[in-house]
Amino acid sequence: MTRALLSALVLAPLLACTKGVVDPETGADTADSAADPTLGIGPAAVTPSGPYGEHSFDVPADAHWVNTGVFLREGETLEITATGTWELDGQALSTEGDAALGEQRGCALGSLAVRSGLRFEDALSCVGAGASFTAESDDVVYVGMIFATDLGDAYGERLRADGALQVTVSASADTVPTVSIDSLLDYPFDQVSSGWVELQSAHHLVTLPADQVVADMATAQAAMDTMDRIYEIEESMRGAAPFEGERIRWVPDASIEDFAYMLASNPVRGVPALFDGGEDQRILRAAEPNTDIWGFAHELGHCFSFVNGTWVYQYVNLESWPNLFTIRVLEELERTENQPNYETYCDGKESYLAGGEYETLAADPFLQLCFLKDFESEYGASFYDDFFQGMNSQSNSDIAYDGTEASIWGYVKGRFDLAAGQNTAEVFEKWGVPVE
Ligand SMILES: [Zn+2]
């Protein structure tokens, strides 16, 4: 790995996606085992209301935080005990992790940690073999291995972790049931005294107020089916699933409102309005023709474009590549109407090709998307299926990044030549994109 690549990893950009116009803003390698769709789901049978009682369940190191099923209000407490070992980078670790590896938010790397809510980079409490945890805010309580930042999770860092601890949680507090979309119509949402549930579909977990599920009952099933279809279309294009097939959790996070509309990772964090806001933006209305689903497909596009933690080739502009997935989704679902960006993403093409500066294309995620889509026009509808499936066997260390954008495009061109089965230089030249 070159020094420049190392600094790129240190400077891993925040995948902060804004509404409508996707602003560019502000990493990990390796791959591991096969898909495990149970990752991230905690105790199966918590009751709709408290007291929670005691539940034992596995906490896999590669799960992006496991819902304990407990809802703690400020000042309320739960007890956790844990046994077993899990692994980081192949090293077996106890519940206490290993302080020699470093620490993250006050806890030894590789240790068991607990958090109230999943607010971006919010405080953690260290658990180790056991601890009492008192909440400082009203929220769902999650547990998991701590070994990186929340941003690192976006870049696939959790692929370094494996194994599972056995965890027992006891509390007299209220509960957060996980409700399968298949039992939606039968579930007693009016008995959920915490006011919060996680809805579970084939590929997603959505953290929501119970009364919002009731309010959106007429559209919720179709919405979750649409979310699953979006996932499956992107999975088919990529030929692999992110986070080892773990469901993608979607959580409201008011703390990101100042800088983003949504933040890609697992969980995908969104402004609360995506859960309880306008008719044309709520996730439980995703199947309705007027709902803007660009953002949902785009965030998943980040996840699918980072499947194996190989992302440095996107470094020129991380907001263009995910939309190759977004566009595919909109076209396959026949949802191109009412999706404002779909009609306009190539608006800058004509003036750019008439003599624009490369820097404009580098900085503009939509113009760059238009450039990327040109390869599909030139080399066929399956061009990006072939490209992304080829990327499944690439790692960041395969990308000879020397600090220049030309070196990144040089790598991309090599992969594009393979996907096209021919030299793709013509399109790079047409768009004035430097290649070395
Ligand atoms: Zn984005």
Residues whose N, C-alpha, C, O or C-beta is under 5 A from the ligand:
A	BS01	ZN	L15 A16 C17 E319
